[in-house]
Amino acid sequence: MLLIAIYILVFLAVFLLVATLFRAPIQTDDPTAFRMEIDNVDRDTIFEVPWLRPLLVPLYHLARRMNMPGFKRHILKLLLALGNPHQYNADEYMVICIVWGAIGAAMTVLLARVVSEEVTFVGGAAFLVLGFVLGFFAAYLWLREWALRRLREIARRMPYALDLIAMAMDAGATFYEACNAVVRDDPDDPLNEELSMVVREIDFGRSRQDALTHLGQRINVEGLDSILSAVLQAEALGTPLAMVLKLQANLLRMRRSMRAERKAGEAAVKILVPSMLILVSVVLIIFAPFIVRAIEGRYLE
């Protein structure tokens, strides 16, 4: 118990030091803030909880000063791919990772104390570091998994959405009206949520080119860049946009079929080694008694 008390005191000392050095208001100046402007939504983060904010402000400014630009850009990309429903920025999500790291460190030390009552200072420090790393990357992996799941759903729905937009444009609707109709049909669909973002950006005064460019920056799925390039090129050249969208939808389906065939071919090769191991195991099980008798010099009796 004395060792745990020492760890807690060290943590509190470091926390108070950080709180003293980095006491300043939080400012959100990143691409996620634009959605708050056009959607008029309120942030729903842990930083809006009054009793948690004084504890998290020092960690936030500590996260802002971490020299990890590549990792922070990756976090922001995952947040945008997830739709960022709570309006976090990269530094704020880094704070969440740090908090989960602290929780993981505390749980790891407590588990070590339960398993073994004699934990040295070096061992306790090692458990702290291990628990912090596990908790930190658990929060990151959760974000990554849900973001990739949403991107897969968007990629799956994209050909059908392009067909619907093309059909609406064939019926006389503009691109803006066609996107509006698709969004109203199923507003909770991930792809429709992104299309609604495009529509609201246009309503807010952005050009169609800027809105579609921002869509490509938010959503990184296979084929989307070529679709957006084709749409912008068709708009510049005066090519019928409905025909371009139908062509892109067919290309997406063709790529999906080719990818499925490639995966099937790879699966046939990958399953060859396990199949051979299973075959060898079955043969050994069947002939094991005869092999043992042959080795012992006692053939069939």
C-alpha positions as CSV (number, residue, x, y, z in Angstrom):
1,M,0.0,0.0,0.0
2,L,2.9,2.3,0.7
3,L,4.2,1.8,-2.8
4,I,0.8,2.7,-4.3
5,A,0.6,5.8,-2.2
6,I,4.0,6.9,-3.5
7,Y,2.9,6.4,-7.1
8,I,-0.3,8.5,-6.4
9,L,1.8,11.3,-4.8
10,V,4.2,11.3,-7.7
11,F,1.3,11.5,-10.2
12,L,-0.3,14.3,-8.3
13,A,2.9,16.3,-8.1
14,V,3.4,16.0,-11.8
15,F,-0.2,16.9,-12.5
16,L,0.0,20.0,-10.3
17,L,3.2,21.0,-12.0
18,V,1.6,20.8,-15.4
19,A,-1.5,22.6,-14.2
20,T,0.6,25.4,-12.9
21,L,2.6,25.7,-16.2
22,F,-0.2,25.4,-18.7
23,R,-3.2,27.1,-17.3
24,A,-4.9,28.8,-20.3
25,P,-8.3,28.6,-22.1
26,I,-8.9,26.0,-24.8
27,Q,-9.1,27.2,-28.3
28,T,-10.4,25.1,-31.2
29,D,-8.9,26.2,-34.5
30,D,-8.9,23.2,-36.8
31,P,-11.0,21.9,-39.8
32,T,-13.6,20.3,-37.5
33,A,-14.8,23.7,-36.3
34,F,-16.3,24.5,-39.8
35,R,-19.0,21.8,-39.2
36,M,-20.0,23.6,-36.0
37,E,-20.5,26.8,-38.0
38,I,-22.6,25.3,-40.9
39,D,-24.5,22.8,-38.8
40,N,-24.9,25.1,-35.8
41,V,-24.2,22.1,-33.5
42,D,-23.0,22.2,-30.0
43,R,-19.8,20.4,-29.0
44,D,-20.4,17.3,-26.9
45,T,-17.0,16.5,-25.5
46,I,-15.7,15.7,-22.1
47,F,-14.2,19.2,-22.1
48,E,-17.7,20.6,-21.8
49,V,-18.2,18.9,-18.4
50,P,-17.7,21.7,-15.8
51,W,-16.0,19.6,-13.1
52,L,-13.7,17.8,-15.6
53,R,-12.6,20.8,-17.5
54,P,-10.1,22.1,-14.9
55,L,-8.5,18.7,-14.8
56,L,-8.3,18.3,-18.5
57,V,-7.1,21.8,-19.5
58,P,-3.4,21.1,-18.4
59,L,-3.4,17.8,-20.3
60,Y,-4.8,19.5,-23.3
61,H,-2.0,22.1,-23.4
62,L,0.5,19.3,-22.7
63,A,-0.9,17.4,-25.7
64,R,-0.7,20.6,-27.9
65,R,3.0,20.8,-27.1
66,M,3.8,17.2,-28.0
67,N,6.0,17.1,-31.1
68,M,3.9,14.5,-32.9
69,P,2.5,16.2,-36.0
70,G,2.2,13.0,-38.1
71,F,0.3,11.2,-35.4
72,K,-2.0,14.1,-34.8
73,R,-2.8,14.5,-38.5
74,H,-3.6,10.7,-38.5
75,I,-5.9,11.2,-35.5
76,L,-7.7,14.1,-37.2
77,K,-8.1,12.0,-40.4
78,L,-9.7,9.2,-38.4
79,L,-12.0,11.6,-36.6
80,L,-13.2,13.1,-39.9
81,A,-13.6,9.6,-41.3
82,L,-15.7,8.7,-38.3
83,G,-17.9,11.8,-38.9
84,N,-16.6,13.3,-35.6
85,P,-20.1,13.4,-34.0
86,H,-18.8,15.0,-30.8
87,Q,-16.6,17.6,-32.5
88,Y,-13.2,16.6,-31.0
89,N,-10.0,17.9,-32.5
90,A,-6.8,16.0,-32.6
91,D,-5.3,17.4,-29.5
92,E,-8.5,16.8,-27.5
93,Y,-8.5,13.2,-28.6
94,M,-4.9,12.9,-27.6
95,V,-6.1,13.9,-24.1
96,I,-8.6,11.0,-24.2
97,C,-5.8,8.7,-25.1
98,I,-3.7,10.0,-22.2
99,V,-6.6,9.6,-19.8
100,W,-7.1,6.0,-20.9
101,G,-3.4,5.5,-20.6
102,A,-3.5,6.7,-17.0
103,I,-6.5,4.4,-16.3
104,G,-4.6,1.5,-17.8
105,A,-1.5,2.3,-15.7
106,A,-3.5,2.3,-12.5
107,M,-5.3,-0.9,-13.3
108,T,-2.1,-2.6,-14.3
109,V,-0.4,-1.7,-11.0
110,L,-3.4,-2.8,-9.0
111,L,-3.5,-6.1,-10.9
112,A,0.2,-6.6,-10.2
113,R,-0.4,-5.9,-6.5
114,V,-3.2,-8.5,-6.4
115,V,-1.2,-11.1,-8.1
116,S,2.0,-10.5,-6.1
117,E,2.2,-8.5,-2.9
118,E,6.0,-7.9,-3.4
119,V,6.4,-5.5,-6.2
120,T,9.6,-3.6,-6.4
121,F,9.9,0.1,-7.4
122,V,11.4,-0.8,-10.8
123,G,8.8,-3.4,-11.4
124,G,6.0,-1.0,-10.5
125,A,7.4,1.6,-12.8
126,A,7.5,-1.0,-15.6
127,F,3.9,-1.9,-15.0
128,L,3.0,1.7,-15.0
129,V,4.6,2.3,-18.4
130,L,3.1,-0.9,-19.8
131,G,-0.4,-0.1,-18.6
132,F,-0.1,3.5,-19.9
133,V,0.9,2.3,-23.4
134,L,-1.9,-0.3,-23.5
135,G,-4.5,2.2,-22.4
136,F,-3.2,4.9,-24.8
137,F,-3.3,2.6,-27.8
138,A,-6.6,1.0,-26.8
139,A,-8.2,4.4,-27.2
140,Y,-6.4,4.9,-30.5
141,L,-7.4,1.4,-31.8
142,W,-11.0,2.0,-30.9
143,L,-11.1,5.2,-33.0
144,R,-9.3,3.5,-35.9
145,E,-11.6,0.4,-35.9
146,W,-14.8,2.5,-35.9
147,A,-13.4,4.9,-38.6
148,L,-12.4,2.1,-40.9
149,R,-15.8,0.4,-40.3
150,R,-17.6,3.6,-41.4
151,L,-15.4,4.0,-44.4
152,R,-16.2,0.4,-45.5
153,E,-19.9,1.1,-45.2
154,I,-19.5,4.3,-47.3
155,A,-17.5,2.4,-50.0
156,R,-20.2,-0.3,-50.0
157,R,-23.0,2.2,-50.5
158,M,-21.3,4.5,-53.0
159,P,-22.4,2.8,-56.3
160,Y,-26.0,2.8,-55.3
161,A,-25.9,6.4,-54.2
162,L,-24.3,7.4,-57.5
163,D,-27.1,5.6,-59.4
164,L,-29.8,7.3,-57.4
165,I,-28.2,10.8,-58.0
166,A,-27.9,10.0,-61.7
167,M,-31.6,8.8,-61.9
168,A,-32.7,12.0,-60.2
169,M,-30.7,14.1,-62.6
170,D,-32.1,12.2,-65.6
171,A,-35.5,13.2,-64.2
172,G,-34.6,16.8,-64.4
173,A,-33.1,17.6,-61.0
174,T,-29.8,19.5,-60.6
175,F,-26.9,17.9,-58.8
176,Y,-27.7,19.9,-55.6
177,E,-31.4,18.7,-55.7
178,A,-30.4,15.1,-56.4
179,C,-28.1,15.0,-53.5
180,N,-30.8,16.6,-51.3
181,A,-33.2,13.9,-52.4
182,V,-30.8,11.1,-51.6
183,V,-30.0,12.5,-48.2
184,R,-33.7,12.8,-47.3
185,D,-34.3,9.2,-48.3
186,D,-32.0,7.9,-45.5
187,P,-30.3,10.7,-43.5
188,D,-28.6,8.3,-41.0
189,D,-26.6,6.5,-43.7
190,P,-22.9,7.3,-43.4
191,L,-22.5,8.3,-47.0
192,N,-25.7,10.4,-46.9
193,E,-24.3,12.1,-43.8
194,E,-21.3,13.2,-45.9
195,L,-23.5,14.2,-48.8
196,S,-25.6,16.3,-46.5
197,M,-22.4,18.0,-45.4
198,V,-21.7,18.8,-49.1
199,V,-25.2,20.2,-49.5
200,R,-24.9,22.3,-46.4
201,E,-21.5,23.7,-47.4
202,I,-23.1,24.8,-50.7
203,D,-26.0,26.3,-48.8
204,F,-23.4,28.1,-46.6
205,G,-21.9,29.7,-49.7
206,R,-19.1,27.4,-50.7
207,S,-18.8,26.5,-54.4
208,R,-19.6,22.9,-55.5
209,Q,-15.9,22.4,-56.3
210,D,-14.8,23.3,-52.8
211,A,-17.6,21.2,-51.2
212,L,-16.6,18.1,-53.2
213,T,-12.9,18.7,-52.6
214,H,-13.6,18.8,-48.8
215,L,-15.6,15.6,-49.2
216,G,-12.5,13.9,-50.7
217,Q,-10.3,15.3,-47.9
218,R,-12.7,13.9,-45.2
219,I,-13.4,10.5,-46.7
220,N,-10.5,8.3,-48.0
221,V,-12.1,5.4,-49.8
222,E,-11.0,3.7,-53.0
223,G,-12.4,5.3,-56.1
224,L,-13.7,8.5,-54.5
225,D,-10.9,10.7,-55.9
226,S,-11.5,9.5,-59.4
227,I,-15.3,10.1,-59.0
228,L,-14.7,13.6,-57.8
229,S,-12.2,14.4,-60.5
230,A,-14.6,13.1,-63.1
231,V,-17.5,15.2,-61.7
232,L,-15.4,18.4,-61.6
233,Q,-14.1,17.7,-65.1
234,A,-17.6,17.1,-66.4
235,E,-18.7,20.4,-64.9
236,A,-15.8,22.2,-66.5
237,L,-16.3,20.7,-69.9
238,G,-20.1,20.7,-69.9
239,T,-20.4,16.9,-70.1
240,P,-23.7,15.4,-68.9
241,L,-23.1,14.7,-65.2
242,A,-25.7,11.9,-65.0
243,M,-23.8,9.9,-67.6
244,V,-20.5,10.4,-65.8
245,L,-22.0,9.3,-62.5
246,K,-23.5,6.1,-64.1
247,L,-20.1,5.3,-65.6
248,Q,-18.3,5.8,-62.3
249,A,-20.9,3.6,-60.5
250,N,-20.3,0.8,-63.1
251,L,-16.5,1.2,-62.7
252,L,-16.9,0.9,-58.9
253,R,-18.8,-2.3,-59.3
254,M,-16.3,-3.7,-61.7
255,R,-13.4,-2.9,-59.3
256,R,-15.3,-4.6,-56.5
257,S,-15.8,-7.7,-58.6
258,M,-12.1,-7.7,-59.6
259,R,-11.1,-7.3,-56.0
260,A,-13.4,-10.1,-54.9
261,E,-11.8,-12.4,-57.6
262,R,-8.3,-11.4,-56.5
263,K,-9.2,-12.1,-52.8
264,A,-10.7,-15.5,-53.8
265,G,-7.5,-16.4,-55.7
266,E,-5.3,-15.3,-52.7
267,A,-7.5,-17.3,-50.3
268,A,-7.0,-20.5,-52.4
269,V,-3.3,-20.1,-52.1
270,K,-3.3,-19.2,-48.4
271,I,-5.5,-22.1,-47.5
272,L,-3.1,-24.6,-49.2
273,V,-0.6,-24.7,-46.3
274,P,-3.2,-25.3,-43.6
275,S,-4.9,-27.9,-45.8
276,M,-1.6,-29.8,-46.2
277,L,-0.9,-29.6,-42.4
278,I,-4.4,-31.0,-41.7
279,L,-3.8,-33.8,-44.3
280,V,-0.5,-34.7,-42.7
281,S,-2.0,-34.7,-39.3
282,V,-4.9,-37.0,-40.3
283,V,-2.4,-39.4,-42.0
284,L,-0.2,-39.5,-38.9
285,I,-3.3,-40.2,-36.7
286,I,-4.4,-43.0,-38.9
287,F,-1.0,-44.7,-39.4
288,A,0.6,-43.8,-36.0
289,P,0.0,-47.3,-34.5
290,F,1.6,-49.0,-37.5
291,I,4.5,-46.6,-37.4
292,V,5.1,-47.2,-33.7
293,R,5.0,-50.9,-34.1
294,A,7.4,-50.8,-37.1
295,I,9.8,-48.7,-35.1
296,E,9.6,-51.2,-32.2
297,G,10.2,-54.1,-34.5
298,R,6.7,-55.4,-33.9
299,Y,4.9,-55.5,-37.2
300,L,1.3,-56.3,-37.6
301,E,0.3,-58.9,-35.0
